Amino acid sequence: MSELPYGAGGYLSSMRESGSRGTDTTTRLELHFCKRGEKMADKKVVIYTTPTCPWCHRAKDYLSRKGIAYTEHNVAVDREAAKEMIDKSKQMGVPVIIVDDEVAVGFNEAKLDSLLA
């Protein structure tokens, strides 16, 4: 799949459909974001979000401004990602941000800075 422009230098890296004949089909999008021309952190960042969550938008904007690449999972439409988020964080609220193996629940700049350092 070719890279598609998205926002501040992000791109759609993969799209996968799941489901079988006769069942609902869901599409799982994995979005990776970074500012063009900036060095990304060497850490793996995953953020679990919903489209209507203002703190999720703030967290994604913050990561993008810092030039941090991340993978986003929309738990409003992806039940597998929602289960994964709950298993990892023991929480049902969003955003849940995972930096390498460290979990941050909610958007807290100081916590994210320490995890990304």
WONORDA-V876320 format. One record per residue. OMEGA is omega in whole degrees, 0 to 359 (* if undefined). BURIAL is + if it has 9 or more other ideal C-beta (glycine too) atoms within 8 Angstrom, else -. D_LAST is the distance of its C-alpha to the last C-alpha in Angstrom with 2 decimals. Layout:
OMEGA_BURIAL_D_LAST / OMEGA_BURIAL_D_LAST
This chain:
180_-_31.96 / 179_-_31.23 / 179_-_28.23 / 179_-_29.14 / 179_-_27.70 / 173_-_25.97 / 187_-_24.72 / 175_-_22.05 / 179_+_21.95 / 178_+_21.62 / 175_+_24.09 / 186_+_25.93 / 179_-_25.16 / 177_-_27.51 / 182_+_30.11 / 176_-_31.90 / 177_-_34.95 / 184_-_35.91 / 180_-_39.19 / 181_-_42.61 / 178_-_45.98 / 178_-_47.19 / 177_-_43.86 / 176_-_41.33 / 176_-_39.00 / 178_+_35.41 / 179_-_33.08 / 179_+_29.46 / 173_+_27.32 / 183_+_23.92 / 179_+_22.30 / 185_+_19.36 / 170_+_18.10 / 175_+_16.46 / 180_+_17.77 / 176_-_20.23 / 179_-_19.60 / 179_-_15.85 / 179_-_13.49 / 175_-_11.74 / 180_+_8.46 / 182_-_9.76 / 177_+_9.20 / 182_-_12.31 / 178_+_12.44 / 179_+_15.83 / 177_+_17.29 / 188_+_20.75 / 164_+_22.76 / 183_+_26.32 / 185_-_27.84 / 184_-_29.05 / 181_+_25.93 / 179_-_24.88 / 175_+_21.53 / 179_+_20.86 / 179_-_21.71 / 180_+_19.48 / 179_+_16.44 / 177_+_17.40 / 180_-_18.07 / 179_+_14.71 / 179_+_12.93 / 178_+_15.64 / 180_-_15.35 / 180_-_11.70 / 182_+_13.01 / 176_+_11.37 / 178_-_14.06 / 173_+_15.17 / 181_+_18.32 / 174_+_20.40 / 178_+_23.11 / 185_+_25.82 / 177_+_27.07 / 182_-_30.09 / 185_-_31.71 / 183_+_30.09 / 178_-_31.32 / 178_-_29.74 / 178_+_26.24 / 178_+_27.18 / 178_-_28.25 / 179_+_25.11 / 181_+_23.01 / 178_+_25.30 / 184_-_25.25 / 187_+_21.47 / 187_+_20.92 / 181_-_24.43 / 176_-_24.45 / 180_-_26.58 / 178_-_24.94 / 2_+_22.61 / 167_+_19.98 / 182_+_18.31 / 179_+_14.85 / 177_+_13.74 / 190_+_10.37 / 180_-_11.67 / 182_-_13.89 / 184_-_12.38 / 173_+_14.55 / 178_+_14.27 / 184_+_17.75 / 180_-_18.41 / 181_+_16.40 / 184_-_14.31 / 182_-_12.00 / 179_-_10.58 / 179_-_10.07 / 179_+_8.49 / 179_-_6.00 / 179_-_5.27 / 183_+_5.66 / 182_+_3.83 / *_-_0.00
